[in-house]
Structures are given as C-alpha cells and as structure tokens.
Amino acid sequence: MSLIERAAQRLEQLREAGNQVAGELSVPAGSPELVGAQEDDASVIERAARKIRDAQDPGSASGHVAVVPPPARPETRKDAGASSAPAREVEAPQQSTVTAPPPAKPPAAAAASKAKARESGTELRGPTARRSREVEIDFDRLLARGLLTPNTAQSRLANELRVIKRPLINNCVGKSATEVNNARLIMVTSALPGEGKSFISMNLALSIAMERDSTVLLLEGDPTRPALAEMLGIPPARGLMDLLVDPKLDVSDVMIRTNLGRLSFIPAGTRHEHATELLASTVMEGLVQQLYERYPDRILIFDSPPLLAAPEPRVLAQHMGQIVYVVEADQTAQNTVQEAIATIESCPVVMAVLNKASFREEGYYYYSYYSQPE
C-alpha cells in the first residue's frame, strides 16, 4: 500500500472517530501568512500525508516535531478535544535596506574662495578639451617684410637675434648667474610709438621658436595699435581683449597654432573702449598667472604698449621676469630713454635693444646690450 493510500485510509479513520483533522490543519483566523501557505498545498490528503510522515520521524522523541514560531507571530488557536499539533512555520520575508551615500558637498573654504575669485574677475580657467585652431604662415610673406623665416636661419638678421635671445633663454632655463623669478614672462616695449617694438617682438618669437628645446606663446598686448596679426597674415579674430571681458572663454578658444610648430599666437582681439584699463586690471594679472602655470614649457612674449604712452604697461611690467626695451637709434632722446627705464626698475632683468642702427663696417640692423639693475 502506498503512502498516499495509507494517508487516505488514516484520514478516513480519523473522520470516523470524530477527530476533526480539518480543524487541526485549519488556519487560525487573522493569520494571512498561514492562509497563503495553506493555499499552496495541493490537497487535504497531501497535508495529511505530510503530517503522518512527521509523526513517524524516528528522530522525534514524542512523535511530534517541535516548531518555534517566529517573533510577532499570532498565537495558534487549538480546538477543544483536538490533539496538539505543530503549526507550519512560515518565514517572514527579509527586507534589505540600501543606504545611499550623502551627496558630496564642496568644502566651505573652497566655495568661498571660488566665489570671491568670480566676483573679482580673477577666477582662473583650467585646461579643457577644446583645441586651438591652426593657421598656415606664409614664410615668403614674412621674408618680404624683412622678418625671420626658417629658410634664413644663417642670415645676418638671424645672427643678430641670437645675440638678443641667448641671455633671455639662459635666464628661462636657469643658466644665468642668479635665478630670475618669472623668467619665462618676457615683455617687449619701448618709450614711444614707432620705435619698432612689434618688429622686435615678432622676430624674437620666431627666433626662439626655431630653437630645438624652446616653445613660444606670442601675445599681442597692444590693442591700440595691433601689428602682429597683420605681419602673420592672420585676419581679425578673438584674442586677448575677449579673454579679459568674457569669463566663459578659454585660452584655447583664442590661441592660434602655426605651422612653425613651436610658435603659438594670441591676437589682440576685439577692440574695447577700456582696453588700456583692462591691461592694468586684476583680471589681466590673473590671466598672466594662469598662462604661466598652465604652460610651464613655454616662453611667453608680450608685445605691450609704449611705456610713456599709457600707464598700464608699467603695471604689467611688475609681473614680468624680463623686459626687452627697444630704443630707436638717432631718434629717441636720452632723457626719454631714462624716463622710460625708470618706470620698469621693478623688473629684475631689462635688456635694451638699439633698433634701426647702422654701422659702416657691418651694417647691423640691431645693436643690443644686456643690463641687470642692482
């Protein structure tokens, strides 16, 4: 006889004896968990068979399986006259709690510093994924204008520029007798307009860019009389003035890379009625510092306005490490030269270049000497 048949026979015996097996196996009222468990069973016969197997388990000392009800389970109701039977255990569903990390908050000090920088206009703009545009320099055009080109590296002009650039580069790389702070910041200026400072700025940048280990960023910092972009054949574009008035612009938005691989250029940009004041502002000071830190491998050359034409270049000179002071030979008076030099005494290194000079023997276009104030 099978187990199911024995269970059915046992059930019939219990019913005849007046025992209410259904009462024993019924679910107490008010217990939804047990009601669900009862509905999962196939039939009364299967429950009876399971009950008989539990009673016949040899590991049970009393013939019943003791089940400890889980906490907070309603007490099982027992009918009068019914034998004590263990209730089926229904495990309560487990709940998992996921604790989300608190949102990151910027440090109060950093946030305050950033807000202060934004208010003063000196907030530095970090590097981005933007890429500068590139232009093709027409070297024949440069040559026609008397400027240095890679094809004239052995010309008299190239040799004269080597005399000018060598002490500047030595200061940048720390080969001078004394260390020069901010040596990579070089300003080219003059006392008065028309002495040839932009011509010297361009040739000096081209000459340094032809060095094997030097990279140059040339900035057109004379917005009143810009000349560098026209020398390079570059049409008007955004530049230095736009960086000073638009905090959303990045340096890469206005920088121009050239086919002379080690030379980059930032034009003067859009004309602004307060251009000279902007050059003396804290925004300009912050931009100079940003460029110096952002491009540690570059020599930065600023073509600034004349010293005696406006007071702003004197402010800019205070942030420079080296100054190339251009003097037009046989034209600029001695007292004018002395007055202009007095305005830049705070700069650690000043090199004077005598421009448009001619010597009967050599016909030199440049004559230069190097000086370092006490």
Backbone hydrogen bonds in HBPLUS format (Angstrom, degrees):
<---DONOR---> <-ACCEPTOR-->    atom                        ^
c    i                          cat <-CA-CA->   ^        H-A-AA   ^      H-
h    n   atom  resd res      DA  || num        DHA   H-A  angle D-A-AA Bond
n    s   type  num  typ     dist DA aas  dist angle  dist       angle   num
A0006-ARG N   A0002-SER O   2.96 MM   4  6.24 156.0  2.02 148.2 155.1     1
A0007-ALA N   A0003-LEU O   2.88 MM   4  6.08 151.5  1.97 141.5 150.0     2
A0008-ALA N   A0004-ILE O   2.85 MM   4  6.13 156.0  1.91 147.0 153.6     3
A0009-GLN N   A0005-GLU O   2.88 MM   4  6.11 157.8  1.93 146.4 152.7     4
A0010-ARG N   A0006-ARG O   2.80 MM   4  6.01 154.6  1.86 146.3 153.7     5
A0011-LEU N   A0007-ALA O   2.86 MM   4  6.08 152.2  1.94 146.6 154.4     6
A0012-GLU N   A0008-ALA O   3.02 MM   4  6.29 157.3  2.07 146.8 152.5     7
A0013-GLN N   A0009-GLN O   3.01 MM   4  6.30 151.2  2.09 144.7 152.5     8
A0014-LEU N   A0010-ARG O   2.95 MM   4  6.23 155.3  2.01 148.8 155.1     9
A0015-ARG N   A0011-LEU O   2.95 MM   4  6.23 157.4  2.00 150.9 156.9    10
A0016-GLU N   A0012-GLU O   2.97 MM   4  6.19 158.2  2.02 145.3 151.4    11
A0017-ALA N   A0013-GLN O   2.98 MM   4  6.19 151.8  2.06 145.0 152.6    12
A0019-ASN N   A0014-LEU O   2.99 MM   5  5.28 134.3  2.20 166.0 160.2    13
A0018-GLY N   A0015-ARG O   3.09 MM   3  5.21 156.0  2.15 103.0 110.4    14
A0023-GLY N   A0020-GLN O   2.99 MM   3  5.07 120.7  2.35  91.7 106.8    15
A0024-GLU N   A0020-GLN O   3.00 MM   4  6.48 150.6  2.09 144.8 152.8    16
A0025-LEU N   A0021-VAL O   2.80 MM   4  6.11 153.0  1.88 151.4 159.1    17
A0026-SER N   A0022-ALA O   2.71 MM   4  5.56 108.7  2.22 133.9 150.6    18
A0035-VAL N   A0031-SER O   3.11 MM   4  6.35 150.3  2.21 150.0 159.1    19
A0036-GLY N   A0032-PRO O   3.09 MM   4  6.26 159.1  2.13 145.7 149.8    20
A0037-ALA N   A0033-GLU O   3.09 MM   4  6.41 146.9  2.21 138.3 147.9    21
A0038-GLN N   A0034-LEU O   2.85 MM   4  6.10 150.7  1.93 146.7 153.8    22
A0039-GLU N   A0035-VAL O   3.09 MM   4  6.36 154.6  2.15 149.4 155.2    23
A0040-ASP N   A0037-ALA O   3.17 MM   3  5.24 138.5  2.35  95.6 107.4    24
A0041-ASP N   A0038-GLN O   3.13 MM   3  5.56 152.3  2.21 109.1 116.6    25
A0047-ARG N   A0043-SER O   3.22 MM   4  6.55 155.7  2.28 144.3 150.5    26
A0048-ALA N   A0044-VAL O   2.86 MM   4  6.12 152.5  1.93 146.6 154.9    27
A0049-ALA N   A0045-ILE O   2.79 MM   4  6.04 157.3  1.84 150.0 156.5    28
A0050-ARG N   A0046-GLU O   2.96 MM   4  6.16 156.0  2.02 144.8 151.0    29
A0051-LYS N   A0047-ARG O   2.92 MM   4  6.15 150.0  2.01 142.4 150.8    30
A0052-ILE N   A0048-ALA O   2.87 MM   4  6.18 154.0  1.94 150.8 157.5    31
A0053-ARG N   A0049-ALA O   2.96 MM   4  6.24 160.4  2.00 149.7 154.8    32
A0054-ASP N   A0050-ARG O   3.05 MM   4  6.28 152.8  2.13 141.8 149.0    33
A0055-ALA N   A0051-LYS O   2.99 MM   4  6.28 149.0  2.09 141.6 150.2    34
A0056-GLN N   A0052-ILE O   2.98 MM   4  6.23 140.8  2.14 146.7 157.3    35
A0057-ASP N   A0054-ASP O   3.34 MM   3  5.30 164.7  2.37 102.1 105.7    36
A0060-SER N   A0057-ASP O   3.11 MM   3  5.75 168.3  2.12 121.5 124.3    37
A0082-ALA N   A0079-ASP O   3.27 MM   3  5.56 160.9  2.31 124.4 125.8    38
A0111-ALA N   A0107-PRO O   2.98 MM   4  6.23 163.6  2.01 157.5 162.2    39
A0112-ALA N   A0108-ALA O   2.94 MM   4  6.09 159.2  1.99 148.5 154.1    40
A0113-SER N   A0109-ALA O   2.95 MM   4  6.13 156.3  2.01 145.7 152.4    41
A0114-LYS N   A0110-ALA O   2.94 MM   4  6.12 156.8  2.00 147.2 153.3    42
A0115-ALA N   A0111-ALA O   2.96 MM   4  6.16 156.9  2.02 146.5 152.7    43
A0116-LYS N   A0112-ALA O   2.96 MM   4  6.13 157.5  2.01 146.3 152.4    44
A0117-ALA N   A0113-SER O   2.98 MM   4  6.20 155.8  2.04 145.3 151.7    45
A0118-ARG N   A0114-LYS O   2.95 MM   4  6.18 149.3  2.05 143.3 151.8    46
A0119-GLU N   A0115-ALA O   2.96 MM   4  6.22 153.4  2.03 147.9 154.6    47
A0120-SER N   A0116-LYS O   3.05 MM   4  6.27 155.8  2.11 147.4 153.5    48
A0121-GLY N   A0117-ALA O   2.98 MM   4  5.96 118.9  2.36 134.5 148.9    49
A0122-THR N   A0117-ALA O   3.00 MM   5  5.14 133.9  2.22 149.1 153.3    50
A0257-ARG N   A0133-ARG O   2.86 MM 124  6.17 165.3  1.89 157.5 159.0    51
A0135-VAL N   A0257-ARG O   2.88 MM 122  6.33 155.4  1.94 163.9 167.3    52
A0141-ARG N   A0138-ASP O   3.07 MM   3  5.30 125.1  2.38 100.6 114.2    53
A0142-LEU N   A0138-ASP O   3.18 MM   4  6.65 153.0  2.26 146.1 153.5    54
A0143-LEU N   A0139-PHE O   2.93 MM   4  6.16 161.9  1.97 147.2 152.0    55
A0144-ALA N   A0140-ASP O   2.99 MM   4  6.17 154.2  2.05 144.1 150.5    56
A0145-ARG N   A0141-ARG O   3.23 MM   4  6.47 131.0  2.48 138.8 150.8    57
A0145-ARG N   A0142-LEU O   3.03 MM   3  5.19 137.1  2.22 100.3 112.8    58
A0147-LEU N   A0142-LEU O   2.92 MM   5  5.07 162.3  1.96 150.0 144.2    59
A0146-GLY N   A0143-LEU O   3.06 MM   3  5.14 161.5  2.10 109.8 112.0    60
A0152-THR N   A0149-THR O   3.00 MM   3  5.36 162.9  2.03 114.1 119.7    61
A0155-SER N   A0152-THR O   3.22 MM   3  5.31 163.5  2.25 113.1 112.8    62
A0159-ASN N   A0155-SER O   3.08 MM   4  6.43 154.8  2.15 147.6 154.2    63
A0160-GLU N   A0156-ARG O   2.96 MM   4  6.23 156.3  2.02 151.4 157.7    64
A0161-LEU N   A0157-LEU O   3.01 MM   4  6.24 153.4  2.08 147.0 154.2    65
A0162-ARG N   A0158-ALA O   3.04 MM   4  6.29 139.1  2.21 139.6 150.4    66
A0163-VAL N   A0159-ASN O   3.35 MM   4  6.70 143.9  2.49 141.1 148.8    67
A0164-ILE N   A0161-LEU O   3.10 MM   3  5.03 120.7  2.46  92.0 106.7    68
A0165-LYS N   A0161-LEU O   2.86 MM   4  6.09 167.8  1.88 158.8 161.4    69
A0166-ARG N   A0162-ARG O   3.11 MM   4  5.79 154.8  2.17 142.2 146.7    70
A0169-ILE N   A0165-LYS O   2.89 MM   4  6.11 163.9  1.91 166.4 169.9    71
A0170-ASN N   A0166-ARG O   3.00 MM   4  6.17 162.3  2.03 154.4 159.7    72
A0171-ASN N   A0167-PRO O   3.10 MM   4  6.26 153.0  2.18 141.3 147.2    73
A0172-CYS N   A0168-LEU O   3.14 MM   4  6.45 146.0  2.26 140.5 150.1    74
A0172-CYS N   A0169-ILE O   2.99 MM   3  4.93 116.6  2.40  93.5 109.9    75
A0173-VAL N   A0169-ILE O   3.03 MM   4  6.33 149.7  2.12 154.9 162.1    76
A0175-LYS N   A0170-ASN O   2.76 MM   5  4.82 157.9  1.81 152.7 150.8    77
A0174-GLY N   A0171-ASN O   3.44 MM   3  5.14 159.9  2.48  94.6 100.1    78
A0185-LEU N   A0182-ASN O   3.02 MM   3  5.63 166.0  2.04 120.1 124.3    79
A0300-LEU N   A0184-ARG O   2.80 MM 116  5.87 151.7  1.88 158.4 167.2    80
A0321-GLY N   A0185-LEU O   3.01 MM 136  5.31 152.5  2.09 134.6 143.4    81
A0322-GLN N   A0185-LEU O   3.09 MM 137  6.37 154.1  2.16 163.4 162.7    82
A0186-ILE N   A0300-LEU O   2.87 MM 114  6.04 172.5  1.88 174.8 176.7    83
A0302-PHE N   A0186-ILE O   2.78 MM 116  6.19 161.7  1.82 158.9 165.4    84
A0187-MET N   A0322-GLN O   3.00 MM 135  6.50 156.5  2.06 148.5 153.1    85
A0324-VAL N   A0187-MET O   2.78 MM 137  6.15 161.7  1.81 154.8 161.0    86
A0188-VAL N   A0302-PHE O   2.80 MM 114  6.06 169.7  1.81 166.8 167.5    87
A0304-SER N   A0188-VAL O   3.15 MM 116  6.20 153.5  2.22 154.8 162.9    88
A0189-THR N   A0324-VAL O   2.99 MM 135  6.39 161.4  2.03 163.8 168.1    89
A0326-VAL N   A0189-THR O   2.82 MM 137  6.10 174.2  1.83 158.2 159.3    90
A0307-LEU N   A0190-SER O   2.75 MM 117  6.10 164.0  1.77 167.4 165.7    91
A0308-LEU N   A0191-ALA O   3.11 MM 117  5.35 154.8  2.17 134.2 141.3    92
A0200-ILE N   A0196-GLY O   3.08 MM   4  6.36 154.4  2.15 148.0 154.7    93
A0201-SER N   A0197-LYS O   2.81 MM   4  6.06 155.7  1.87 147.3 154.9    94
A0202-MET N   A0198-SER O   3.00 MM   4  6.15 165.3  2.02 148.5 150.9    95
A0203-ASN N   A0199-PHE O   3.15 MM   4  6.29 171.4  2.16 146.5 149.3    96
A0204-LEU N   A0200-ILE O   2.82 MM   4  5.83 158.9  1.87 151.3 157.9    97
A0205-ALA N   A0201-SER O   3.00 MM   4  6.13 159.8  2.04 146.6 151.9    98
A0206-LEU N   A0202-MET O   2.96 MM   4  6.19 163.6  1.99 154.0 158.6    99
A0207-SER N   A0203-ASN O   2.88 MM   4  6.01 157.4  1.93 146.2 152.7   100
A0208-ILE N   A0204-LEU O   2.97 MM   4  6.16 165.5  1.99 151.6 155.0   101
A0209-ALA N   A0205-ALA O   2.96 MM   4  6.04 153.8  2.03 145.2 152.9   102
A0210-MET N   A0207-SER O   3.18 MM   3  5.30 142.7  2.33  98.6 109.0   103
A0211-GLU N   A0208-ILE O   3.03 MM   3  5.37 161.5  2.07 110.4 116.2   104
A0299-ILE N   A0215-THR O   2.75 MM  84  6.14 161.8  1.79 158.0 161.2   105
A0216-VAL N   A0262-ARG O   2.80 MM  46  6.08 173.9  1.80 174.6 173.9   106
A0264-SER N   A0216-VAL O   2.96 MM  48  6.28 152.1  2.04 149.3 158.4   107
A0217-LEU N   A0299-ILE O   2.96 MM  82  6.20 159.1  2.01 151.2 152.2   108
A0301-ILE N   A0217-LEU O   2.98 MM  84  6.27 163.1  2.01 151.5 156.5   109
A0218-LEU N   A0264-SER O   2.93 MM  46  6.25 170.0  1.94 151.4 149.0   110
A0266-ILE N   A0218-LEU O   2.91 MM  48  6.32 154.7  1.97 162.5 167.0   111
A0219-LEU N   A0301-ILE O   2.84 MM  82  6.11 169.2  1.85 171.3 170.6   112
A0303-ASP N   A0219-LEU O   2.98 MM  84  6.23 170.7  1.99 172.0 173.8   113
A0220-GLU N   A0266-ILE O   2.97 MM  46  6.26 165.5  1.99 175.4 175.3   114
A0221-GLY N   A0303-ASP O   2.83 MM  82  5.11 125.8  2.12 126.7 141.7   115
A0231-MET N   A0227-ALA O   3.12 MM   4  6.38 150.1  2.22 146.1 154.6   116
A0232-LEU N   A0228-LEU O   3.06 MM   4  6.39 152.7  2.14 151.7 158.6   117
A0233-GLY N   A0229-ALA O   3.01 MM   4  6.11 113.3  2.47 134.9 151.8   118
A0234-ILE N   A0229-ALA O   2.90 MM   5  5.10 165.9  1.92 153.2 151.2   119
A0233-GLY N   A0230-GLU O   3.15 MM   3  4.91 146.8  2.27  93.7 103.7   120
A0243-LEU N   A0239-GLY O   3.14 MM   4  6.49 148.9  2.24 150.6 159.8   121
A0240-LEU N   A0267-PRO O   2.85 MM  27  6.25 161.1  1.89 154.1 155.3   122
A0244-LEU N   A0240-LEU O   3.18 MM   4  6.49 145.7  2.30 146.0 155.1   123
A0241-MET N   A0268-ALA O   2.95 MM  27  6.09 175.9  1.95 152.5 153.6   124
A0245-VAL N   A0241-MET O   3.20 MM   4  6.45 137.7  2.39 143.6 153.5   125
A0246-ASP N   A0242-ASP O   2.95 MM   4  5.77 143.3  2.09 147.9 155.6   126
A0249-LEU N   A0246-ASP O   3.20 MM   3  5.80 160.0  2.24 116.5 121.8   127
A0253-ASP N   A0250-ASP O   2.87 MM   3  5.31 148.5  1.97 110.7 120.6   128
A0254-VAL N   A0251-VAL O   3.13 MM   3  5.69 152.6  2.21 113.7 120.6   129
A0255-MET N   A0251-VAL O   2.99 MM   4  6.08 136.5  2.19 150.7 163.9   130
A0256-ILE N   A0265-PHE O   2.77 MM   9  5.08 152.9  1.84 150.1 159.1   131
A0265-PHE N   A0256-ILE O   2.83 MM   9  5.08 153.8  1.90 143.5 152.3   132
A0263-LEU N   A0260-LEU O   2.79 MM   3  5.72 153.7  1.85 150.7 152.0   133
A0275-ALA N   A0272-HIS O   3.14 MM   3  5.07 139.0  2.31 121.5 115.0   134
A0278-LEU N   A0274-HIS O   2.99 MM   4  6.25 150.7  2.08 150.1 158.8   135
A0279-LEU N   A0275-ALA O   3.13 MM   4  6.46 146.9  2.24 147.7 155.8   136
A0280-ALA N   A0277-GLU O   3.12 MM   3  5.27 138.0  2.30  99.4 110.9   137
A0281-SER N   A0278-LEU O   3.14 MM   3  4.98 165.1  2.17 103.8 107.7   138
A0285-GLU N   A0281-SER O   3.23 MM   4  6.59 156.5  2.29 140.9 147.5   139
A0286-GLY N   A0282-THR O   2.88 MM   4  6.11 155.3  1.94 144.1 150.1   140
A0287-LEU N   A0283-VAL O   2.91 MM   4  6.15 150.0  2.00 144.4 153.1   141
A0288-VAL N   A0284-MET O   2.93 MM   4  6.16 161.5  1.97 154.5 158.2   142
A0289-GLN N   A0285-GLU O   3.16 MM   4  6.40 160.7  2.19 145.1 150.1   143
A0290-GLN N   A0286-GLY O   2.90 MM   4  6.09 152.1  1.98 143.4 151.8   144
A0291-LEU N   A0287-LEU O   2.92 MM   4  6.15 167.8  1.94 156.0 157.8   145
A0292-TYR N   A0288-VAL O   3.05 MM   4  6.22 156.4  2.10 145.8 152.5   146
A0293-GLU N   A0289-GLN O   3.05 MM   4  6.26 152.8  2.12 147.3 153.6   147
A0294-ARG N   A0290-GLN O   2.75 MM   4  5.79 154.9  1.81 155.5 163.7   148
A0295-TYR N   A0291-LEU O   3.10 MM   4  5.92 152.1  2.18 142.1 146.6   149
A0298-ARG N   A0295-TYR O   3.23 MM   3  5.62 170.2  2.24 119.8 120.6   150
A0314-ARG N   A0311-PRO O   3.15 MM   3  5.64 138.4  2.33 110.9 121.8   151
A0315-VAL N   A0312-GLU O   2.94 MM   3  5.27 127.3  2.22 107.9 121.3   152
A0316-LEU N   A0312-GLU O   3.12 MM   4  6.51 160.8  2.16 155.4 160.8   153
A0317-ALA N   A0313-PRO O   2.83 MM   4  5.94 145.8  1.95 140.5 150.0   154
A0318-GLN N   A0315-VAL O   3.14 MM   3  5.49 144.1  2.28 104.8 114.4   155
A0319-HIS N   A0316-LEU O   3.06 MM   3  5.69 159.6  2.10 116.9 122.8   156
A0320-MET N   A0317-ALA O   3.19 MM   3  5.16 159.5  2.24 103.1 109.4   157
A0323-ILE N   A0349-VAL O   2.97 MM  26  6.31 142.4  2.12 142.3 154.1   158
A0351-MET N   A0323-ILE O   2.75 MM  28  6.15 168.2  1.77 168.3 172.5   159
A0325-TYR N   A0351-MET O   2.65 MM  26  5.93 161.2  1.69 158.1 164.7   160
A0353-VAL N   A0325-TYR O   2.81 MM  28  6.05 159.4  1.85 149.3 152.5   161
A0327-VAL N   A0353-VAL O   2.86 MM  26  6.09 164.3  1.89 166.1 164.5   162
A0355-ASN N   A0327-VAL O   2.71 MM  28  5.78 165.0  1.74 159.6 164.6   163
A0331-GLN N   A0328-GLU O   3.42 MM   3  5.71 155.8  2.48 128.8 125.7   164
A0332-THR N   A0328-GLU O   3.35 MM   4  5.81 176.7  2.35 153.4 152.5   165
A0329-ALA N   A0355-ASN O   2.83 MM  26  5.74 172.0  1.84 164.0 164.2   166
A0336-THR N   A0333-ALA O   3.16 MM   3  5.23 123.6  2.49  96.0 110.1   167
A0337-VAL N   A0333-ALA O   3.06 MM   4  6.41 154.6  2.12 149.7 156.7   168
A0338-GLN N   A0334-GLN O   2.98 MM   4  6.29 162.6  2.01 154.2 158.4   169
A0339-GLU N   A0335-ASN O   2.93 MM   4  6.05 154.1  2.00 140.4 147.6   170
A0340-ALA N   A0336-THR O   3.01 MM   4  6.18 160.9  2.05 149.1 153.5   171
A0341-ILE N   A0337-VAL O   3.01 MM   4  6.22 161.7  2.04 151.1 156.3   172
A0342-ALA N   A0338-GLN O   3.05 MM   4  6.18 147.6  2.16 142.6 150.9   173
A0343-THR N   A0340-ALA O   3.11 MM   3  5.44 143.7  2.25 104.4 114.4   174
A0344-ILE N   A0341-ILE O   3.11 MM   3  5.48 157.9  2.16 111.1 117.9   175
A0347-CYS N   A0344-ILE O   3.17 MM   3  5.80 158.8  2.22 115.8 121.2   176
A0369-TYR N   A0352-ALA O   3.14 MM  17  5.84 167.4  2.15 169.9 171.9   177
A0354-LEU N   A0367-TYR O   2.58 MM  13  4.96 157.1  1.63 169.6 170.1   178
A0367-TYR N   A0354-LEU O   2.97 MM  13  4.96 143.7  2.10 141.8 149.9   179
A0363-GLY N   A0359-PHE O   2.67 MM   4  4.65 136.6  1.86 129.0 142.6   180
